[in-house]
């Protein structure tokens, strides 16, 4: 279960390159060892590069 997230960067969805800048940024973070991923925030029409915070298993 996901209980939170940290937004590392935001990229406008209407940009000429679409999600590429967000994907490139996330890829660079993954190369640094961060489990970054790209999600779409429909409410703001923005691609977000995030780190998810997972709930611990008891």
C-alpha positions in Angstrom: 0.0 0.0 0.0 1.3 3.5 -0.9 1.0 6.1 1.9 2.8 9.0 0.4 5.1 10.4 -2.3 7.8 12.9 -2.7 7.6 15.0 -5.9 11.1 15.6 -7.3 10.1 17.7 -10.3 7.2 18.8 -12.4 7.0 19.0 -16.2 4.1 20.6 -18.2 2.3 18.0 -20.3 1.6 20.5 -23.1 5.3 20.8 -23.9 6.5 20.1 -27.4 8.3 16.9 -26.3 5.5 15.5 -24.1 6.7 13.3 -21.3 10.3 12.9 -22.6 11.8 15.5 -20.2 10.1 13.9 -17.3 11.2 10.4 -18.4 14.8 11.6 -18.9 14.9 13.2 -15.5 13.5 10.1 -13.8 16.0 7.9 -15.7 18.9 10.1 -14.4 17.6 9.8 -10.8 17.3 6.0 -11.3 21.0 6.0 -12.4 21.7 7.7 -9.1 20.0 4.9 -7.2 16.6 6.6 -6.6 13.5 4.6 -7.5 12.0 7.5 -9.4 8.9 7.1 -11.6 6.8 9.4 -13.8 3.1 9.8 -13.2 0.5 12.1 -14.7 -1.4 14.6 -12.6 -4.6 15.0 -14.6 -5.8 17.9 -12.4 -2.9 20.1 -13.3 -2.0 18.5 -16.7 1.5 17.9 -15.4 4.0 15.0 -15.5 5.4 14.4 -12.0 8.6 12.6 -11.2 8.0 11.0 -7.8 9.5 8.7 -5.2 6.8 6.6 -3.6 6.8 5.9 0.2 5.6 2.4 0.8 4.0 1.3 4.0 6.1 -1.2 6.0 4.9 -4.8 6.4 4.3 -5.9 10.0 
